[in-house]
């Protein structure tokens, strides 16, 4: 055997290492290039979701919660828990778009739901991220009847997923046939998130705590006098959207 015709072990190792290094650099480069677009797409999807789950909303503002206090969240990179307070064209509080997440059948489900404190009801639900089983679990966002069942749904004492066709109470939803686990997961995520946020938003009992914080912020942070018009869904003083 002609040993010179075969690559040496060192050459083979070097070639494989170089190939791996170049592949890693290429992947990292592609990620860096596409990350801004991915982030922008997620922000746009979230903005659309806020308006869908809170009908009647003209603008909204991120309201954070830390150390027992609500505050206007100006830093989108903050690690504070937050919701979006929605306001109508007359700057009156419509309700809250509340992000939540939890385990599904396959992986973590991220969602956004709307809540009106004056009615004590949900106004909609949108799934933001999900890897549930195609054709079954993915119906949590593809089945229009399931999605619509969260409009005017009462979250108290807790949302309950029942067998399809057996819904009889204002806090019940029909579970999706063949995707009971995913259906129940949505209910559990909202129940857990709502139990965490309701006490924060309902002091005073009219549910306007975040609105008061927002008004105080606007009074101490006047909008700049220029000709620039705010983008849809935002206003001066609002923070950029960020996926939770």
Short mmCIF file of the C-alpha atoms (twelve columns), coordinates in Angstrom:
data_MODEL
# 
_entry.id   MODEL 
# 
loop_
_atom_site.group_PDB 
_atom_site.id 
_atom_site.type_symbol 
_atom_site.label_atom_id 
_atom_site.label_alt_id 
_atom_site.label_comp_id 
_atom_site.label_asym_id 
_atom_site.label_seq_id 
_atom_site.Cartn_x 
_atom_site.Cartn_y 
_atom_site.Cartn_z 
_atom_site.pdbx_PDB_model_num 
ATOM 1   C CA . UNK A 1   0.000   0.000  0.000  1 
ATOM 2   C CA . UNK A 2   1.230   3.418  -0.933 1 
ATOM 3   C CA . UNK A 3   1.154   5.303  2.344  1 
ATOM 4   C CA . UNK A 4   1.628   8.636  0.566  1 
ATOM 5   C CA . UNK A 5   -1.714  8.174  -1.212 1 
ATOM 6   C CA . UNK A 6   -3.615  8.157  2.057  1 
ATOM 7   C CA . UNK A 7   -4.091  11.290 4.192  1 
ATOM 8   C CA . UNK A 8   -2.297  11.069 7.451  1 
ATOM 9   C CA . UNK A 9   -4.251  11.010 10.674 1 
ATOM 10  C CA . UNK A 10  -3.037  14.499 11.517 1 
ATOM 11  C CA . UNK A 11  -4.135  15.850 8.145  1 
ATOM 12  C CA . UNK A 12  -7.538  14.225 8.528  1 
ATOM 13  C CA . UNK A 13  -7.985  15.639 12.022 1 
ATOM 14  C CA . UNK A 14  -6.877  19.070 10.831 1 
ATOM 15  C CA . UNK A 15  -9.274  18.981 7.882  1 
ATOM 16  C CA . UNK A 16  -12.199 17.930 10.052 1 
ATOM 17  C CA . UNK A 17  -11.381 20.566 12.673 1 
ATOM 18  C CA . UNK A 18  -11.103 23.274 10.027 1 
ATOM 19  C CA . UNK A 19  -14.382 22.225 8.446  1 
ATOM 20  C CA . UNK A 20  -16.123 22.310 11.815 1 
ATOM 21  C CA . UNK A 21  -14.645 25.707 12.623 1 
ATOM 22  C CA . UNK A 22  -15.700 27.190 9.306  1 
ATOM 23  C CA . UNK A 23  -19.197 25.732 9.674  1 
ATOM 24  C CA . UNK A 24  -19.500 27.221 13.149 1 
ATOM 25  C CA . UNK A 25  -18.393 30.634 11.927 1 
ATOM 26  C CA . UNK A 26  -20.866 30.460 9.042  1 
ATOM 27  C CA . UNK A 27  -23.756 29.506 11.333 1 
ATOM 28  C CA . UNK A 28  -22.875 32.259 13.803 1 
ATOM 29  C CA . UNK A 29  -22.658 34.777 10.977 1 
ATOM 30  C CA . UNK A 30  -26.043 33.789 9.576  1 
ATOM 31  C CA . UNK A 31  -27.558 34.004 13.068 1 
ATOM 32  C CA . UNK A 32  -26.162 37.493 13.628 1 
ATOM 33  C CA . UNK A 33  -27.486 38.613 10.254 1 
ATOM 34  C CA . UNK A 34  -30.978 37.178 10.714 1 
ATOM 35  C CA . UNK A 35  -31.424 37.971 14.432 1 
ATOM 36  C CA . UNK A 36  -32.607 41.584 13.909 1 
ATOM 37  C CA . UNK A 37  -35.193 40.418 11.386 1 
ATOM 38  C CA . UNK A 38  -36.366 37.605 13.665 1 
ATOM 39  C CA . UNK A 39  -36.637 40.019 16.584 1 
ATOM 40  C CA . UNK A 40  -38.564 42.532 14.476 1 
ATOM 41  C CA . UNK A 41  -40.956 39.835 13.241 1 
ATOM 42  C CA . UNK A 42  -41.626 38.673 16.801 1 
ATOM 43  C CA . UNK A 43  -42.241 42.241 17.924 1 
ATOM 44  C CA . UNK A 44  -44.670 42.804 15.057 1 
ATOM 45  C CA . UNK A 45  -46.500 39.561 15.856 1 
ATOM 46  C CA . UNK A 46  -46.762 40.531 19.512 1 
ATOM 47  C CA . UNK A 47  -48.062 43.993 18.640 1 
ATOM 48  C CA . UNK A 48  -50.727 42.455 16.419 1 
ATOM 49  C CA . UNK A 49  -51.649 40.026 19.199 1 
ATOM 50  C CA . UNK A 50  -52.138 42.862 21.705 1 
ATOM 51  C CA . UNK A 51  -54.720 44.516 19.455 1 
ATOM 52  C CA . UNK A 52  -56.456 41.183 18.780 1 
ATOM 53  C CA . UNK A 53  -56.869 40.170 22.421 1 
ATOM 54  C CA . UNK A 54  -57.885 43.698 23.508 1 
ATOM 55  C CA . UNK A 55  -60.519 44.942 21.031 1 
ATOM 56  C CA . UNK A 56  -60.981 48.698 21.160 1 
ATOM 57  C CA . UNK A 57  -57.337 49.386 21.970 1 
ATOM 58  C CA . UNK A 58  -55.688 52.287 20.137 1 
ATOM 59  C CA . UNK A 59  -52.389 52.451 22.055 1 
ATOM 60  C CA . UNK A 60  -50.721 50.423 24.755 1 
ATOM 61  C CA . UNK A 61  -47.968 50.704 27.335 1 
ATOM 62  C CA . UNK A 62  -45.831 48.077 29.066 1 
ATOM 63  C CA . UNK A 63  -46.405 48.121 32.833 1 
ATOM 64  C CA . UNK A 64  -43.826 46.320 34.939 1 
ATOM 65  C CA . UNK A 65  -43.980 44.942 38.469 1 
ATOM 66  C CA . UNK A 66  -41.075 44.696 40.867 1 
ATOM 67  C CA . UNK A 67  -40.661 44.782 44.657 1 
ATOM 68  C CA . UNK A 68  -44.395 45.077 45.191 1 
ATOM 69  C CA . UNK A 69  -44.863 48.083 42.906 1 
ATOM 70  C CA . UNK A 70  -46.194 48.742 39.414 1 
ATOM 71  C CA . UNK A 71  -44.235 51.054 37.141 1 
ATOM 72  C CA . UNK A 72  -44.080 52.156 33.520 1 
ATOM 73  C CA . UNK A 73  -41.496 49.889 31.947 1 
ATOM 74  C CA . UNK A 74  -39.205 51.942 29.742 1 
ATOM 75  C CA . UNK A 75  -36.443 49.347 29.369 1 
ATOM 76  C CA . UNK A 76  -37.499 46.440 27.114 1 
ATOM 77  C CA . UNK A 77  -34.511 44.426 28.351 1 
ATOM 78  C CA . UNK A 78  -35.679 44.627 31.965 1 
ATOM 79  C CA . UNK A 79  -36.183 41.328 33.774 1 
ATOM 80  C CA . UNK A 80  -39.288 42.660 35.524 1 
ATOM 81  C CA . UNK A 81  -42.624 40.902 35.167 1 
ATOM 82  C CA . UNK A 82  -44.927 42.976 32.956 1 
ATOM 83  C CA . UNK A 83  -48.248 43.330 31.168 1 
ATOM 84  C CA . UNK A 84  -49.489 45.638 28.424 1 
ATOM 85  C CA . UNK A 85  -52.114 48.187 29.438 1 
ATOM 86  C CA . UNK A 86  -54.363 49.053 26.489 1 
ATOM 87  C CA . UNK A 87  -56.025 52.446 26.016 1 
ATOM 88  C CA . UNK A 88  -58.737 53.649 23.658 1 
ATOM 89  C CA . UNK A 89  -58.617 56.737 21.424 1 
ATOM 90  C CA . UNK A 90  -59.563 58.937 24.388 1 
ATOM 91  C CA . UNK A 91  -56.729 57.475 26.464 1 
ATOM 92  C CA . UNK A 92  -59.090 55.531 28.713 1 
ATOM 93  C CA . UNK A 93  -58.107 52.119 30.022 1 
ATOM 94  C CA . UNK A 94  -59.538 49.262 27.956 1 
ATOM 95  C CA . UNK A 95  -57.852 46.408 29.774 1 
ATOM 96  C CA . UNK A 96  -54.667 44.398 29.941 1 
ATOM 97  C CA . UNK A 97  -52.863 42.085 27.529 1 
ATOM 98  C CA . UNK A 98  -51.075 39.628 29.792 1 
ATOM 99  C CA . UNK A 99  -48.208 37.351 28.643 1 
ATOM 100 C CA . UNK A 100 -48.020 33.844 30.048 1 
ATOM 101 C CA . UNK A 101 -46.117 30.642 29.421 1 
ATOM 102 C CA . UNK A 102 -45.987 27.078 30.660 1 
ATOM 103 C CA . UNK A 103 -45.459 23.451 29.638 1 
ATOM 104 C CA . UNK A 104 -47.510 21.969 26.834 1 
ATOM 105 C CA . UNK A 105 -47.553 18.403 25.514 1 
ATOM 106 C CA . UNK A 106 -44.356 18.857 23.476 1 
ATOM 107 C CA . UNK A 107 -42.644 21.988 24.744 1 
ATOM 108 C CA . UNK A 108 -43.217 25.383 26.317 1 
ATOM 109 C CA . UNK A 109 -46.274 27.300 25.123 1 
ATOM 110 C CA . UNK A 110 -46.163 31.109 25.143 1 
ATOM 111 C CA . UNK A 111 -49.395 33.044 24.870 1 
ATOM 112 C CA . UNK A 112 -51.050 36.403 25.383 1 
ATOM 113 C CA . UNK A 113 -54.566 36.917 26.716 1 
ATOM 114 C CA . UNK A 114 -56.709 39.990 27.164 1 
ATOM 115 C CA . UNK A 115 -58.552 40.885 30.358 1 
ATOM 116 C CA . UNK A 116 -61.059 43.647 31.145 1 
ATOM 117 C CA . UNK A 117 -61.176 44.387 34.884 1 
ATOM 118 C CA . UNK A 118 -64.458 46.297 34.544 1 
ATOM 119 C CA . UNK A 119 -66.178 43.177 33.195 1 
ATOM 120 C CA . UNK A 120 -64.123 40.525 34.958 1 
ATOM 121 C CA . UNK A 121 -63.795 38.631 31.677 1 
ATOM 122 C CA . UNK A 122 -61.168 37.607 29.173 1 
ATOM 123 C CA . UNK A 123 -61.394 39.295 25.791 1 
ATOM 124 C CA . UNK A 124 -59.249 36.939 23.735 1 
ATOM 125 C CA . UNK A 125 -56.249 34.626 23.609 1 
ATOM 126 C CA . UNK A 126 -53.415 34.293 21.102 1 
ATOM 127 C CA . UNK A 127 -50.685 31.654 21.103 1 
ATOM 128 C CA . UNK A 128 -47.318 33.311 20.426 1 
ATOM 129 C CA . UNK A 129 -45.048 30.256 20.406 1 
ATOM 130 C CA . UNK A 130 -45.881 26.555 20.323 1 
ATOM 131 C CA . UNK A 131 -44.371 23.282 19.159 1 
ATOM 132 C CA . UNK A 132 -47.428 21.157 19.814 1 
ATOM 133 C CA . UNK A 133 -48.147 18.138 17.603 1 
ATOM 134 C CA . UNK A 134 -49.095 19.135 14.031 1 
ATOM 135 C CA . UNK A 135 -52.691 18.240 13.254 1 
ATOM 136 C CA . UNK A 136 -53.616 17.831 16.918 1 
ATOM 137 C CA . UNK A 137 -52.000 20.068 19.529 1 
ATOM 138 C CA . UNK A 138 -51.462 22.888 17.052 1 
ATOM 139 C CA . UNK A 139 -55.239 23.334 16.989 1 
ATOM 140 C CA . UNK A 140 -54.840 25.471 20.124 1 
ATOM 141 C CA . UNK A 141 -54.135 28.305 17.686 1 
ATOM 142 C CA . UNK A 142 -55.474 26.884 14.403 1 
ATOM 143 C CA . UNK A 143 -58.967 25.933 15.588 1 
ATOM 144 C CA . UNK A 144 -61.062 29.141 15.358 1 
ATOM 145 C CA . UNK A 145 -63.749 27.785 17.693 1 
ATOM 146 C CA . UNK A 146 -61.213 26.998 20.412 1 
ATOM 147 C CA . UNK A 147 -59.570 30.419 20.106 1 
ATOM 148 C CA . UNK A 148 -62.969 32.158 20.097 1 
ATOM 149 C CA . UNK A 149 -64.003 30.364 23.300 1 
ATOM 150 C CA . UNK A 150 -61.679 32.649 25.280 1 
ATOM 151 C CA . UNK A 151 -63.654 35.759 24.369 1 
ATOM 152 C CA . UNK A 152 -65.905 36.790 27.265 1 
ATOM 153 C CA . UNK A 153 -64.615 33.818 29.264 1 
ATOM 154 C CA . UNK A 154 -64.670 34.250 33.031 1 
ATOM 155 C CA . UNK A 155 -61.363 33.333 34.707 1 
ATOM 156 C CA . UNK A 156 -62.896 32.816 38.146 1 
ATOM 157 C CA . UNK A 157 -62.715 30.699 40.131 1 
ATOM 158 C CA . UNK A 158 -60.532 29.129 37.397 1 
ATOM 159 C CA . UNK A 159 -60.764 28.238 33.719 1 
ATOM 160 C CA . UNK A 160 -61.712 24.597 33.228 1 
ATOM 161 C CA . UNK A 161 -61.323 22.546 30.033 1 
ATOM 162 C CA . UNK A 162 -64.201 20.069 29.680 1 
ATOM 163 C CA . UNK A 163 -65.073 17.377 27.157 1 
ATOM 164 C CA . UNK A 164 -66.174 18.873 23.850 1 
ATOM 165 C CA . UNK A 165 -69.871 19.724 23.918 1 
ATOM 166 C CA . UNK A 166 -70.109 19.576 27.725 1 
ATOM 167 C CA . UNK A 167 -69.431 23.250 28.427 1 
ATOM 168 C CA . UNK A 168 -72.110 24.693 30.700 1 
ATOM 169 C CA . UNK A 169 -70.462 27.384 32.853 1 
ATOM 170 C CA . UNK A 170 -68.990 30.797 31.938 1 
ATOM 171 C CA . UNK A 171 -65.523 29.681 33.086 1 
ATOM 172 C CA . UNK A 172 -65.436 26.526 30.934 1 
ATOM 173 C CA . UNK A 173 -63.926 25.849 27.502 1 
ATOM 174 C CA . UNK A 174 -64.358 22.853 25.214 1 
ATOM 175 C CA . UNK A 175 -61.171 20.797 25.067 1 
ATOM 176 C CA . UNK A 176 -59.987 19.932 21.563 1 
ATOM 177 C CA . UNK A 177 -60.695 16.321 20.648 1 
ATOM 178 C CA . UNK A 178 -57.382 14.469 20.432 1 
ATOM 179 C CA . UNK A 179 -55.503 17.350 22.051 1 
ATOM 180 C CA . UNK A 180 -56.840 17.378 25.595 1 
ATOM 181 C CA . UNK A 181 -53.396 17.850 27.148 1 
ATOM 182 C CA . UNK A 182 -52.669 20.912 25.005 1 
ATOM 183 C CA . UNK A 183 -56.128 22.347 25.725 1 
ATOM 184 C CA . UNK A 184 -55.714 21.874 29.469 1 
ATOM 185 C CA . UNK A 185 -52.213 23.383 29.237 1 
ATOM 186 C CA . UNK A 186 -53.662 26.633 27.858 1 
ATOM 187 C CA . UNK A 187 -56.164 26.803 30.718 1 
ATOM 188 C CA . UNK A 188 -53.456 26.114 33.305 1 
ATOM 189 C CA . UNK A 189 -51.131 28.778 31.887 1 
ATOM 190 C CA . UNK A 190 -53.844 31.428 32.026 1 
ATOM 191 C CA . UNK A 191 -54.998 30.357 35.500 1 
ATOM 192 C CA . UNK A 192 -51.471 30.504 36.903 1 
ATOM 193 C CA . UNK A 193 -50.674 33.821 35.224 1 
ATOM 194 C CA . UNK A 194 -53.969 35.389 36.238 1 
ATOM 195 C CA . UNK A 195 -53.588 34.336 39.868 1 
ATOM 196 C CA . UNK A 196 -50.223 36.110 39.891 1 
ATOM 197 C CA . UNK A 197 -51.373 39.306 38.193 1 
ATOM 198 C CA . UNK A 198 -54.914 39.884 39.444 1 
ATOM 199 C CA . UNK A 199 -53.921 41.015 42.977 1 
ATOM 200 C CA . UNK A 200 -51.416 43.450 41.463 1 
ATOM 201 C CA . UNK A 201 -53.929 44.994 39.089 1 
ATOM 202 C CA . UNK A 202 -56.941 45.064 41.403 1 
ATOM 203 C CA . UNK A 203 -55.650 47.539 43.961 1 
ATOM 204 C CA . UNK A 204 -57.688 49.628 44.178 1 
ATOM 205 C CA . UNK A 205 -60.517 47.194 43.590 1 
ATOM 206 C CA . UNK A 206 -61.574 48.882 40.338 1 
ATOM 207 C CA . UNK A 207 -58.559 47.424 38.547 1 
ATOM 208 C CA . UNK A 208 -57.114 50.809 37.621 1 
ATOM 209 C CA . UNK A 209 -53.842 50.583 39.550 1 
ATOM 210 C CA . UNK A 210 -51.763 50.334 36.382 1 
ATOM 211 C CA . UNK A 211 -53.747 53.165 34.793 1 
ATOM 212 C CA . UNK A 212 -52.929 55.445 37.709 1 
ATOM 213 C CA . UNK A 213 -49.241 54.610 37.357 1 
ATOM 214 C CA . UNK A 214 -49.487 55.336 33.632 1 
ATOM 215 C CA . UNK A 215 -51.188 58.725 34.172 1 
ATOM 216 C CA . UNK A 216 -48.620 59.772 36.777 1 
ATOM 217 C CA . UNK A 217 -45.842 58.820 34.367 1 
ATOM 218 C CA . UNK A 218 -47.347 60.892 31.554 1 
ATOM 219 C CA . UNK A 219 -47.735 63.903 33.829 1 
ATOM 220 C CA . UNK A 220 -44.060 63.795 34.788 1 
ATOM 221 C CA . UNK A 221 -42.828 62.823 31.301 1 
ATOM 222 C CA . UNK A 222 -44.476 65.199 28.817 1 
ATOM 223 C CA . UNK A 223 -44.375 64.170 25.195 1 
ATOM 224 C CA . UNK A 224 -41.759 65.975 23.083 1 
ATOM 225 C CA . UNK A 225 -43.157 68.683 20.827 1 
ATOM 226 C CA . UNK A 226 -42.237 67.554 17.336 1 
ATOM 227 C CA . UNK A 227 -43.941 66.633 14.109 1 
ATOM 228 C CA . UNK A 228 -43.098 62.952 14.312 1 
ATOM 229 C CA . UNK A 229 -46.130 60.735 14.631 1 
ATOM 230 C CA . UNK A 230 -45.917 57.673 16.868 1 
ATOM 231 C CA . UNK A 231 -46.092 54.314 15.200 1 
ATOM 232 C CA . UNK A 232 -49.223 52.180 15.438 1 
ATOM 233 C CA . UNK A 233 -49.760 50.716 18.859 1 
ATOM 234 C CA . UNK A 234 -47.214 52.945 20.563 1 
ATOM 235 C CA . UNK A 235 -46.923 56.507 21.745 1 
ATOM 236 C CA . UNK A 236 -44.284 58.775 23.198 1 
ATOM 237 C CA . UNK A 237 -43.073 57.193 26.398 1 
ATOM 238 C CA . UNK A 238 -44.025 53.689 25.313 1 
ATOM 239 C CA . UNK A 239 -41.368 51.024 25.302 1 
ATOM 240 C CA . UNK A 240 -40.481 48.809 22.345 1 
ATOM 241 C CA . UNK A 241 -42.152 45.440 22.390 1 
ATOM 242 C CA . UNK A 242 -40.188 42.482 23.639 1 
ATOM 243 C CA . UNK A 243 -41.176 38.843 23.631 1 
ATOM 244 C CA . UNK A 244 -41.406 37.586 27.211 1 
# 
